[in-house]
Amino acid sequence: MSARGLIIALAGFGAMAAVSPYQTEIAEWRRARETRLKAEDGWLTVAGLFWLHEGANRFGADASNDIVLPDGPGKAGVFELNGGKVKATANGSTREVASDSADVLAVGRVKLFVIHRGDRFGIRMKDPDSKARREFHGIPYFPVEERWRIAARFVREPRKIPILNVLGQTEMSECPGYAVFQLNGKEYRLYPILEEPGAKELFYIFRDLTTGKETYPAGRFLYSDLPKDGRVTLDFNKAYNPPCAFTDFATCPLPPKENRLAARIEAGEKTYGH
């Protein structure tokens, strides 16, 4: 090997040696995160949200429909909302469609799902040929620093806290307690919620002093494992943008007042720019 080749090889070895197992873990987490976003059923494919009115809501590619689709037959069918239940008539058959589930109606290249938010029912459309998916160019991040992987004390204090969403609706959510952690010599708290009964993770919706500047204006999301021996790990390198950062047709929850941190969390995802 030439002297120049040896120098290049050693430089490459040094670069590899400089990457810690933790940095590799975060890099793999980020790749998996972007893969989910770009998948055929990922958030980048969410290209429509149509609120239903009582009675018949016709859908199809024809502009005369209540719900106009980018693909499929001109008159594809009807969603009927009656007493909190949604039935779909298409392809010569009628069936009830479960809300907020994997129950899907395929029309051409798009898939239609029923969602239920407060007293409203809507149809969410996923289009694998959406502009957001075609033009996705990756998420900017803060540098990975292990100091943002913080061991926190968990205080059990079960209660319900109000969580407002972007529609202006408020839902009382189960909060099992709060995580207490130190940052630059000051103490902070974050209050997680349980997304469903028997949840295996804690879900944090928070904002900090980077919010609206380097990071998404509505705040960010973070998960942790359930408390063990009164401790949880808050890995802010895994703080990520809500779906609303990628599509106008999501119904994201917003940070509760308890989770507005008077500190800069310079870790995780930055604002995604189109």
C-alpha positions in Angstrom: 0.0 0.0 0.0 1.3 3.5 -0.9 1.9 6.1 1.8 -1.1 8.0 0.6 -3.3 4.9 0.6 -2.2 4.2 4.2 -3.1 7.7 5.3 -6.6 7.4 3.8 -7.1 4.0 5.3 -6.0 5.2 8.8 -8.3 8.3 8.4 -11.2 6.1 7.6 -10.5 3.8 10.6 -10.2 6.8 12.8 -13.6 8.1 11.6 -15.2 4.8 12.3 -13.6 4.5 15.7 -14.9 8.0 16.6 -18.5 6.8 16.1 -19.7 5.5 19.4 -22.3 2.7 19.8 -24.7 5.3 21.1 -24.3 7.4 18.0 -24.9 4.3 15.9 -28.0 3.6 17.8 -29.4 7.1 17.2 -28.4 6.9 13.5 -30.3 3.6 13.1 -33.3 5.1 15.0 -33.4 8.0 12.6 -33.2 5.8 9.5 -36.1 3.7 10.8 -38.1 6.8 11.6 -37.6 8.2 8.1 -38.4 4.8 6.5 -41.7 4.7 8.4 -42.5 8.2 7.2 -41.8 7.3 3.6 -43.7 4.0 3.6 -46.8 3.5 1.5 -48.9 4.0 4.5 -46.7 6.5 6.3 -47.6 10.0 7.3 -46.2 11.5 4.1 -49.0 9.8 2.2 -51.8 11.5 4.2 -53.1 13.8 1.6 -56.7 14.6 2.6 -59.1 14.9 5.5 -62.9 15.2 4.9 -65.3 15.8 7.7 -68.6 14.0 7.3 -72.0 15.4 7.7 -75.0 13.4 8.9 -76.5 11.4 6.1 -74.9 10.6 2.7 -71.4 11.8 1.8 -70.6 10.8 -1.8 -67.1 10.2 -2.8 -65.2 9.7 -6.1 -63.0 11.5 -8.6 -65.9 13.6 -10.0 -65.9 17.2 -8.8 -69.6 16.9 -7.9 -68.9 14.6 -5.0 -68.8 15.7 -1.3 -65.4 14.0 -1.1 -63.3 14.5 -4.3 -60.6 11.9 -4.8 -57.5 12.1 -7.0 -58.0 8.6 -8.5 -60.6 6.0 -9.1 -64.1 6.0 -10.5 -66.0 9.3 -10.9 -68.8 8.0 -8.7 -67.1 5.5 -6.3 -69.6 5.3 -3.5 -71.1 6.8 -0.4 -70.2 7.1 3.3 -73.3 7.4 5.4 -73.0 8.9 8.9 -75.9 8.0 11.2 -75.9 8.2 15.0 -72.2 7.9 15.4 -71.8 5.0 13.0 -70.3 5.1 9.5 -71.3 2.8 6.7 -69.6 2.6 3.3 -71.4 1.6 0.1 -69.0 0.8 -2.8 -68.6 -1.9 -5.4 -72.2 -3.0 -4.9 -72.0 -3.8 -1.2 -72.6 -1.9 2.1 -70.7 -2.4 5.4 -70.0 -0.6 8.6 -66.5 0.9 8.8 -64.8 1.0 12.2 -63.2 4.4 13.2 -59.6 4.8 14.2 -58.7 1.3 13.0 -57.0 -0.5 10.2 -60.3 -0.9 8.5 -59.7 0.6 5.1 -61.6 1.2 1.8 -59.4 1.2 -1.3 -60.4 3.4 -4.2 -58.0 3.4 -7.1 -54.6 4.1 -5.7 -55.9 5.8 -2.5 -57.0 4.3 0.8 -59.7 5.8 3.0 -60.0 5.5 6.7 -62.7 6.7 9.2 -61.4 8.8 12.1 -63.3 10.0 15.2 -62.3 13.2 16.9 -64.6 14.5 19.7 -68.0 14.7 18.2 -66.7 14.7 14.6 -66.2 11.9 12.1 -64.0 12.2 9.1 -62.4 10.4 6.2 -58.6 10.4 6.1 -57.1 9.7 2.7 -53.7 8.2 2.1 -52.2 8.6 -1.4 -48.9 6.8 -2.1 -48.3 9.4 -4.9 -48.8 12.4 -2.6 -46.6 15.5 -3.2 -45.3 15.3 0.3 -44.0 11.8 -0.2 -42.5 12.5 -3.7 -40.7 15.6 -2.5 -39.5 14.4 1.0 -35.9 15.4 1.4 -35.0 14.2 4.9 -35.2 15.7 8.4 -32.6 18.1 9.8 -31.3 17.2 13.3 -29.3 18.6 16.1 -25.9 16.9 16.6 -26.1 13.7 18.6 -24.8 14.3 22.1 -25.1 11.6 24.8 -25.6 14.3 27.5 -29.2 14.6 26.2 -29.9 11.0 27.2 -31.1 11.9 30.7 -31.8 9.7 33.7 -34.9 11.1 35.4 -36.7 10.3 38.6 -40.3 9.4 38.2 -42.9 10.5 40.7 -46.2 8.6 40.6 -49.1 10.9 40.9 -52.0 9.5 38.7 -54.5 12.1 37.4 -56.1 13.3 34.2 -54.7 16.3 32.3 -56.3 18.2 29.5 -54.7 17.7 26.1 -55.8 20.2 23.4 -55.4 19.2 19.7 -55.0 21.4 16.6 -58.8 21.2 16.0 -59.4 23.1 19.2 -60.8 20.0 20.9 -59.7 19.0 24.5 -59.5 15.4 25.7 -58.8 14.4 29.3 -55.9 12.0 29.2 -54.5 9.6 31.8 -51.2 10.9 33.3 -49.5 8.5 35.7 -47.1 11.1 37.2 -44.2 13.1 36.1 -40.5 12.8 35.3 -38.1 15.1 37.2 -34.7 15.8 35.7 -31.8 18.2 36.0 -30.5 20.4 33.2 -27.7 23.0 33.6 -28.2 22.9 37.4 -32.0 23.5 37.2 -34.8 21.1 37.8 -37.5 20.4 35.3 -40.6 18.2 35.0 -42.4 16.5 32.2 -45.8 15.0 32.4 -46.4 12.0 30.1 -49.8 10.5 29.1 -50.9 6.9 28.4 -52.2 6.7 24.9 -54.4 3.8 25.6 -55.2 1.4 28.5 -52.3 -0.9 29.2 -49.8 1.2 27.2 -46.3 -0.1 27.4 -44.7 3.4 26.9 -45.0 6.9 28.3 -45.8 9.6 25.7 -44.5 13.1 26.3 -45.8 16.2 24.3 -43.5 19.1 25.0 -42.2 22.5 23.9 -39.0 24.3 24.9 -37.1 27.5 24.1 -36.2 26.1 20.6 -39.9 25.7 19.7 -40.9 28.0 16.9 -37.2 28.8 16.2 -35.1 25.8 15.4 -37.9 23.3 16.1 -41.5 22.8 15.0 -43.8 25.6 16.3 -46.4 23.3 17.8 -43.8 21.3 19.9 -42.4 17.8 19.7 -43.0 14.3 20.8 -41.0 11.9 22.9 -41.5 8.3 24.3 -39.8 6.6 27.2 -40.2 3.1 28.7 -42.4 2.8 31.7 -40.8 3.6 35.0 -38.5 1.0 36.6 -37.4 1.3 40.2 -38.7 4.9 40.1 -36.6 5.9 37.1 -37.1 6.7 33.4 -34.7 7.6 30.7 -35.5 10.7 28.6 -33.6 10.5 25.4 -34.1 13.9 23.8 -32.0 12.7 20.8 -35.2 10.8 19.9 -37.5 13.9 20.2 -39.4 14.1 17.0 -41.8 16.2 15.0 -45.5 15.5 15.2 -47.3 14.4 12.0 -48.6 17.9 11.5 -45.1 18.9 10.5 -45.4 16.7 7.4 -49.1 17.0 6.4 -51.9 19.5 6.8 -54.3 16.6 7.4 -53.2 15.3 10.8 -55.0 16.1 14.1 -52.0 16.4 16.4 -52.2 16.9 20.2 -50.5 20.0 21.6 -48.2 20.3 24.7 -50.1 20.8 28.0 -49.1 23.8 30.0 -47.2 21.5 32.4 -44.8 20.6 29.6 -43.6 24.0 28.5 -40.0 23.9 29.4 -38.1 27.1 30.1 -34.9 25.5 28.7 -33.4 24.9 25.3 -33.5 21.2 24.3 -30.9 21.2 21.5 -31.4 17.6 20.6 -33.6 15.5 18.2 -35.4 16.7 15.1 -35.4 20.3 13.9 -38.2 21.9 11.9 -38.9 20.1 8.6 -38.9 22.6 5.8 -40.7 22.0 2.5 
